[in-house]
Amino acid sequence: MIEGGKWLMIAGAILFAGGALWYFAPGGWLMTAIRKLGHLPGDIRIEKENFRFYVPLTTMLLLSLLVNLLMRAWNFFNNS
């Protein structure tokens, strides 16, 4: 029972930190970074008259790296 409360407090702290970063970000740099996420160099985009092909290769690699780092941090702090 106590374990569930611990994880709720951790999730709340993460959400609070993310909301504070979103709210206090100077000049909207966070929103600019999010908007550019699908349009990075290395993302493949082919557009013709009746055909569109899009593979966000670089975006997928960056998100995979982020998820991997988060999982490693989770395992590091969870196993200690």
Phi and psi in radians as a Rosetta constraint file:
Dihedral C 1 N 2 CA 2 C 2 CIRCULARHARMONIC -1.186 0.35
Dihedral N 2 CA 2 C 2 N 3 CIRCULARHARMONIC -0.583 0.35
Dihedral C 2 N 3 CA 3 C 3 CIRCULARHARMONIC -1.057 0.35
Dihedral N 3 CA 3 C 3 N 4 CIRCULARHARMONIC -0.693 0.35
Dihedral C 3 N 4 CA 4 C 4 CIRCULARHARMONIC -1.123 0.35
Dihedral N 4 CA 4 C 4 N 5 CIRCULARHARMONIC -0.706 0.35
Dihedral C 4 N 5 CA 5 C 5 CIRCULARHARMONIC -1.122 0.35
Dihedral N 5 CA 5 C 5 N 6 CIRCULARHARMONIC -0.634 0.35
Dihedral C 5 N 6 CA 6 C 6 CIRCULARHARMONIC -1.083 0.35
Dihedral N 6 CA 6 C 6 N 7 CIRCULARHARMONIC -0.779 0.35
Dihedral C 6 N 7 CA 7 C 7 CIRCULARHARMONIC -1.242 0.35
Dihedral N 7 CA 7 C 7 N 8 CIRCULARHARMONIC -0.566 0.35
Dihedral C 7 N 8 CA 8 C 8 CIRCULARHARMONIC -1.141 0.35
Dihedral N 8 CA 8 C 8 N 9 CIRCULARHARMONIC -0.688 0.35
Dihedral C 8 N 9 CA 9 C 9 CIRCULARHARMONIC -1.160 0.35
Dihedral N 9 CA 9 C 9 N 10 CIRCULARHARMONIC -0.686 0.35
Dihedral C 9 N 10 CA 10 C 10 CIRCULARHARMONIC -1.131 0.35
Dihedral N 10 CA 10 C 10 N 11 CIRCULARHARMONIC -0.792 0.35
Dihedral C 10 N 11 CA 11 C 11 CIRCULARHARMONIC -1.085 0.35
Dihedral N 11 CA 11 C 11 N 12 CIRCULARHARMONIC -0.700 0.35
Dihedral C 11 N 12 CA 12 C 12 CIRCULARHARMONIC -1.127 0.35
Dihedral N 12 CA 12 C 12 N 13 CIRCULARHARMONIC -0.688 0.35
Dihedral C 12 N 13 CA 13 C 13 CIRCULARHARMONIC -1.147 0.35
Dihedral N 13 CA 13 C 13 N 14 CIRCULARHARMONIC -0.695 0.35
Dihedral C 13 N 14 CA 14 C 14 CIRCULARHARMONIC -1.142 0.35
Dihedral N 14 CA 14 C 14 N 15 CIRCULARHARMONIC -0.773 0.35
Dihedral C 14 N 15 CA 15 C 15 CIRCULARHARMONIC -1.119 0.35
Dihedral N 15 CA 15 C 15 N 16 CIRCULARHARMONIC -0.699 0.35
Dihedral C 15 N 16 CA 16 C 16 CIRCULARHARMONIC -1.096 0.35
Dihedral N 16 CA 16 C 16 N 17 CIRCULARHARMONIC -0.793 0.35
Dihedral C 16 N 17 CA 17 C 17 CIRCULARHARMONIC -1.106 0.35
Dihedral N 17 CA 17 C 17 N 18 CIRCULARHARMONIC -0.732 0.35
Dihedral C 17 N 18 CA 18 C 18 CIRCULARHARMONIC -1.131 0.35
Dihedral N 18 CA 18 C 18 N 19 CIRCULARHARMONIC -0.713 0.35
Dihedral C 18 N 19 CA 19 C 19 CIRCULARHARMONIC -1.155 0.35
Dihedral N 19 CA 19 C 19 N 20 CIRCULARHARMONIC -0.690 0.35
Dihedral C 19 N 20 CA 20 C 20 CIRCULARHARMONIC -1.149 0.35
Dihedral N 20 CA 20 C 20 N 21 CIRCULARHARMONIC -0.718 0.35
Dihedral C 20 N 21 CA 21 C 21 CIRCULARHARMONIC -1.100 0.35
Dihedral N 21 CA 21 C 21 N 22 CIRCULARHARMONIC -0.734 0.35
Dihedral C 21 N 22 CA 22 C 22 CIRCULARHARMONIC -1.123 0.35
Dihedral N 22 CA 22 C 22 N 23 CIRCULARHARMONIC -0.733 0.35
Dihedral C 22 N 23 CA 23 C 23 CIRCULARHARMONIC -1.289 0.35
Dihedral N 23 CA 23 C 23 N 24 CIRCULARHARMONIC -0.730 0.35
Dihedral C 23 N 24 CA 24 C 24 CIRCULARHARMONIC -1.699 0.35
Dihedral N 24 CA 24 C 24 N 25 CIRCULARHARMONIC 0.096 0.35
Dihedral C 24 N 25 CA 25 C 25 CIRCULARHARMONIC -1.083 0.35
Dihedral N 25 CA 25 C 25 N 26 CIRCULARHARMONIC 2.157 0.35
Dihedral C 25 N 26 CA 26 C 26 CIRCULARHARMONIC -1.255 0.35
Dihedral N 26 CA 26 C 26 N 27 CIRCULARHARMONIC 2.276 0.35
Dihedral C 26 N 27 CA 27 C 27 CIRCULARHARMONIC 1.207 0.35
Dihedral N 27 CA 27 C 27 N 28 CIRCULARHARMONIC 0.207 0.35
Dihedral C 27 N 28 CA 28 C 28 CIRCULARHARMONIC 1.212 0.35
Dihedral N 28 CA 28 C 28 N 29 CIRCULARHARMONIC 0.502 0.35
Dihedral C 28 N 29 CA 29 C 29 CIRCULARHARMONIC -1.113 0.35
Dihedral N 29 CA 29 C 29 N 30 CIRCULARHARMONIC -0.505 0.35
Dihedral C 29 N 30 CA 30 C 30 CIRCULARHARMONIC -1.212 0.35
Dihedral N 30 CA 30 C 30 N 31 CIRCULARHARMONIC -0.762 0.35
Dihedral C 30 N 31 CA 31 C 31 CIRCULARHARMONIC -1.153 0.35
Dihedral N 31 CA 31 C 31 N 32 CIRCULARHARMONIC -0.634 0.35
Dihedral C 31 N 32 CA 32 C 32 CIRCULARHARMONIC -1.106 0.35
Dihedral N 32 CA 32 C 32 N 33 CIRCULARHARMONIC -0.730 0.35
Dihedral C 32 N 33 CA 33 C 33 CIRCULARHARMONIC -1.144 0.35
Dihedral N 33 CA 33 C 33 N 34 CIRCULARHARMONIC -0.682 0.35
Dihedral C 33 N 34 CA 34 C 34 CIRCULARHARMONIC -1.184 0.35
Dihedral N 34 CA 34 C 34 N 35 CIRCULARHARMONIC -0.697 0.35
Dihedral C 34 N 35 CA 35 C 35 CIRCULARHARMONIC -1.139 0.35
Dihedral N 35 CA 35 C 35 N 36 CIRCULARHARMONIC -0.586 0.35
Dihedral C 35 N 36 CA 36 C 36 CIRCULARHARMONIC -1.408 0.35
Dihedral N 36 CA 36 C 36 N 37 CIRCULARHARMONIC -0.130 0.35
Dihedral C 36 N 37 CA 37 C 37 CIRCULARHARMONIC -1.054 0.35
Dihedral N 37 CA 37 C 37 N 38 CIRCULARHARMONIC -0.630 0.35
Dihedral C 37 N 38 CA 38 C 38 CIRCULARHARMONIC -1.551 0.35
Dihedral N 38 CA 38 C 38 N 39 CIRCULARHARMONIC 0.005 0.35
Dihedral C 38 N 39 CA 39 C 39 CIRCULARHARMONIC -2.204 0.35
Dihedral N 39 CA 39 C 39 N 40 CIRCULARHARMONIC 0.732 0.35
Dihedral C 39 N 40 CA 40 C 40 CIRCULARHARMONIC -1.463 0.35
Dihedral N 40 CA 40 C 40 N 41 CIRCULARHARMONIC 2.742 0.35
Dihedral C 40 N 41 CA 41 C 41 CIRCULARHARMONIC -1.087 0.35
Dihedral N 41 CA 41 C 41 N 42 CIRCULARHARMONIC 2.299 0.35
Dihedral C 41 N 42 CA 42 C 42 CIRCULARHARMONIC 1.859 0.35
Dihedral N 42 CA 42 C 42 N 43 CIRCULARHARMONIC -0.267 0.35
Dihedral C 42 N 43 CA 43 C 43 CIRCULARHARMONIC -1.341 0.35
Dihedral N 43 CA 43 C 43 N 44 CIRCULARHARMONIC 2.268 0.35
Dihedral C 43 N 44 CA 44 C 44 CIRCULARHARMONIC -1.575 0.35
Dihedral N 44 CA 44 C 44 N 45 CIRCULARHARMONIC 2.191 0.35
Dihedral C 44 N 45 CA 45 C 45 CIRCULARHARMONIC -2.408 0.35
Dihedral N 45 CA 45 C 45 N 46 CIRCULARHARMONIC 2.102 0.35
Dihedral C 45 N 46 CA 46 C 46 CIRCULARHARMONIC -2.154 0.35
Dihedral N 46 CA 46 C 46 N 47 CIRCULARHARMONIC 2.120 0.35
Dihedral C 46 N 47 CA 47 C 47 CIRCULARHARMONIC -2.216 0.35
Dihedral N 47 CA 47 C 47 N 48 CIRCULARHARMONIC 2.210 0.35
Dihedral C 47 N 48 CA 48 C 48 CIRCULARHARMONIC -2.216 0.35
Dihedral N 48 CA 48 C 48 N 49 CIRCULARHARMONIC -2.965 0.35
Dihedral C 48 N 49 CA 49 C 49 CIRCULARHARMONIC -1.010 0.35
Dihedral N 49 CA 49 C 49 N 50 CIRCULARHARMONIC -0.994 0.35
Dihedral C 49 N 50 CA 50 C 50 CIRCULARHARMONIC -2.032 0.35
Dihedral N 50 CA 50 C 50 N 51 CIRCULARHARMONIC 0.460 0.35
Dihedral C 50 N 51 CA 51 C 51 CIRCULARHARMONIC -2.560 0.35
Dihedral N 51 CA 51 C 51 N 52 CIRCULARHARMONIC 2.315 0.35
Dihedral C 51 N 52 CA 52 C 52 CIRCULARHARMONIC -2.322 0.35
Dihedral N 52 CA 52 C 52 N 53 CIRCULARHARMONIC 2.341 0.35
Dihedral C 52 N 53 CA 53 C 53 CIRCULARHARMONIC -2.347 0.35
Dihedral N 53 CA 53 C 53 N 54 CIRCULARHARMONIC 2.207 0.35
Dihedral C 53 N 54 CA 54 C 54 CIRCULARHARMONIC -2.458 0.35
Dihedral N 54 CA 54 C 54 N 55 CIRCULARHARMONIC 2.179 0.35
Dihedral C 54 N 55 CA 55 C 55 CIRCULARHARMONIC -2.251 0.35
Dihedral N 55 CA 55 C 55 N 56 CIRCULARHARMONIC 1.901 0.35
Dihedral C 55 N 56 CA 56 C 56 CIRCULARHARMONIC -1.396 0.35
Dihedral N 56 CA 56 C 56 N 57 CIRCULARHARMONIC 1.212 0.35
Dihedral C 56 N 57 CA 57 C 57 CIRCULARHARMONIC -1.077 0.35
Dihedral N 57 CA 57 C 57 N 58 CIRCULARHARMONIC -0.907 0.35
Dihedral C 57 N 58 CA 58 C 58 CIRCULARHARMONIC -1.141 0.35
Dihedral N 58 CA 58 C 58 N 59 CIRCULARHARMONIC -0.692 0.35
Dihedral C 58 N 59 CA 59 C 59 CIRCULARHARMONIC -1.089 0.35
Dihedral N 59 CA 59 C 59 N 60 CIRCULARHARMONIC -0.752 0.35
Dihedral C 59 N 60 CA 60 C 60 CIRCULARHARMONIC -1.121 0.35
Dihedral N 60 CA 60 C 60 N 61 CIRCULARHARMONIC -0.677 0.35
Dihedral C 60 N 61 CA 61 C 61 CIRCULARHARMONIC -1.143 0.35
Dihedral N 61 CA 61 C 61 N 62 CIRCULARHARMONIC -0.747 0.35
Dihedral C 61 N 62 CA 62 C 62 CIRCULARHARMONIC -1.140 0.35
Dihedral N 62 CA 62 C 62 N 63 CIRCULARHARMONIC -0.747 0.35
Dihedral C 62 N 63 CA 63 C 63 CIRCULARHARMONIC -1.160 0.35
Dihedral N 63 CA 63 C 63 N 64 CIRCULARHARMONIC -0.638 0.35
Dihedral C 63 N 64 CA 64 C 64 CIRCULARHARMONIC -1.112 0.35
Dihedral N 64 CA 64 C 64 N 65 CIRCULARHARMONIC -0.732 0.35
Dihedral C 64 N 65 CA 65 C 65 CIRCULARHARMONIC -1.096 0.35
Dihedral N 65 CA 65 C 65 N 66 CIRCULARHARMONIC -0.749 0.35
Dihedral C 65 N 66 CA 66 C 66 CIRCULARHARMONIC -1.095 0.35
Dihedral N 66 CA 66 C 66 N 67 CIRCULARHARMONIC -0.796 0.35
Dihedral C 66 N 67 CA 67 C 67 CIRCULARHARMONIC -1.125 0.35
Dihedral N 67 CA 67 C 67 N 68 CIRCULARHARMONIC -0.701 0.35
Dihedral C 67 N 68 CA 68 C 68 CIRCULARHARMONIC -1.075 0.35
Dihedral N 68 CA 68 C 68 N 69 CIRCULARHARMONIC -0.793 0.35
Dihedral C 68 N 69 CA 69 C 69 CIRCULARHARMONIC -1.113 0.35
Dihedral N 69 CA 69 C 69 N 70 CIRCULARHARMONIC -0.686 0.35
Dihedral C 69 N 70 CA 70 C 70 CIRCULARHARMONIC -1.135 0.35
Dihedral N 70 CA 70 C 70 N 71 CIRCULARHARMONIC -0.691 0.35
Dihedral C 70 N 71 CA 71 C 71 CIRCULARHARMONIC -1.180 0.35
Dihedral N 71 CA 71 C 71 N 72 CIRCULARHARMONIC -0.681 0.35
Dihedral C 71 N 72 CA 72 C 72 CIRCULARHARMONIC -1.143 0.35
Dihedral N 72 CA 72 C 72 N 73 CIRCULARHARMONIC -0.704 0.35
Dihedral C 72 N 73 CA 73 C 73 CIRCULARHARMONIC -1.139 0.35
Dihedral N 73 CA 73 C 73 N 74 CIRCULARHARMONIC -0.707 0.35
Dihedral C 73 N 74 CA 74 C 74 CIRCULARHARMONIC -1.017 0.35
Dihedral N 74 CA 74 C 74 N 75 CIRCULARHARMONIC -0.844 0.35
Dihedral C 74 N 75 CA 75 C 75 CIRCULARHARMONIC -1.153 0.35
Dihedral N 75 CA 75 C 75 N 76 CIRCULARHARMONIC -0.660 0.35
Dihedral C 75 N 76 CA 76 C 76 CIRCULARHARMONIC -1.101 0.35
Dihedral N 76 CA 76 C 76 N 77 CIRCULARHARMONIC -0.836 0.35
Dihedral C 76 N 77 CA 77 C 77 CIRCULARHARMONIC -1.390 0.35
Dihedral N 77 CA 77 C 77 N 78 CIRCULARHARMONIC -0.437 0.35
Dihedral C 77 N 78 CA 78 C 78 CIRCULARHARMONIC -1.362 0.35
Dihedral N 78 CA 78 C 78 N 79 CIRCULARHARMONIC -0.542 0.35
Dihedral C 78 N 79 CA 79 C 79 CIRCULARHARMONIC -1.577 0.35
Dihedral N 79 CA 79 C 79 N 80 CIRCULARHARMONIC -0.182 0.35
